[in-house]
Structure formats: structure tokens, C-alpha cells
């Protein structure tokens, strides 16, 4: 499984970011061909006195690298990529990698 992670920096206007993300960008992302799953996280640090370096983290899942590449180069993928400039005023870092799932370790 391939995971695309998008790390969004803190936007100039959180309200405008949230509105655009929910109403426009997330629906574009959900239309990606071969998309297996899509999650978002609003990260916080363990120390509540500190601010996370990221405002939002999105994870999109694809069966393999070929399907990810096909989705990325599709018209839907190009539309989603092109939309970033419309709302990601805090920047966006994209990472891609293979997911490895490990069984939980039981101690004791």
C-alpha cells in the first residue's frame, strides 16, 4: 500500500482554509481514481503549551505505486494539485512512501 501524506502549515486564515478544504479540496481528493482511503488529522503536540508545526495532515492511500502515479497524473489528480495554491497559504509538504503494518507487541 502507498501512502501520500500532505503536511499543511498554519494558514493565514484558518477559517478560510477550513472552508475551502471541506467544500472544495477534499471533494477533489475524494474523486482521485484508485483512491483506497483518505484521512485527515489535526495534530497536537504532547506538550499542550507548544503548537504543532502543522495545521492539518492528510493521508491518502493507494494499492501500489503504479495506481498512485496513475491517480496523480489523471485530470482529477491535476485538479487537486492545482487547487493547493488556492488555500494552502501556510505551505504544503507532500511525502509518499510504502506502508508497512506491524502486529502489536504484547509485553508481559
N, C-alpha and C positions, 0 to 999 in steps of 0.2 A: 504494500500500500504506500502511496506517495502522499505526503502532506505539504501543502503550501501554507506557510504562516505569514500573515501580514501584521507587522507591528506598527501601529499608528501612534505618532507622537501627539502631545497635547495640542489640540486645535486652538486657533484664535478665539473662536466662538463655539463652546461645547454644544449649545442649543442648536446652532445651525448645522454642526457636524452630525449630531444625533438625528435630526430631522432628515437630512439628505441621506444619511446611511440607511435609515429604516425605510424611507419612502422610495429611494431611487437605487442606491448602490447594492444593498442586499438583494432586492429583486433581480438586478442584473446578474449578480453572482449565482443566484439560485438557478438561473437559466443556462449555466455552463453545461455543455454536453458532457456526459460521462461522469458528472459530479456524484460522488458516493455519500458525502456528508459535508456539513457546514456548521461550525460552531463559532460563537463569539464569547469573549471573556473580558470583563472589566477588571483588570488586575489591581491588586493592592499589595503592599509590602507587609511582611510580618510585623514590622515596627510601624504602628499607625501614625507615628509622628512624621514619617517620611512619605514623600509622594513617589509613586511608581514612575519610571521613565516613560511608560506607555499609557496612553489613554484607553486604547482598545486593542485586543488581539483577536484576529480572525484566523481560523484554521479550516482549510478546505481539503477534502480527501478524494483521491483518485485511485483506481485499481492498480495502475502501473505508470511508469514514466511516459510510455507511448500515449496513453489516454490523457495524461496531464498535458503533454505537448500539443495534442490534437485540440484539447479544450482551449488552451492558451492562444492558439493560432486561429481559432474559429471566430466568426463575426461576433458571437456573444463574448468571447474572451477579450477581443479587441475593444468592444464597447465598455466592458468592466474596467480594463486597464486605462482606457481613455478618460473614464469618469473620475479617476483619482484626483486629478488636478482641480476638479470642481468642489472638493470638500476637504481634502486631507491637508489643511493648512499647517499642521504640525509635522508634516512629512510622513512617509510610509516606507518601511523597510520590508522587502519580500525575501523570504527564505524558502527553500524547497529541500526536502530530504525524504529518505525512505524510513518508514515507521517500523520499529521492531517492538513487539509486545512480549513482555516477560511475565511469567507467572509470579504471583506474590510470594514472598518468602515468609514462612511462618517460623517464628523463633519461640523456642520453649516447648 
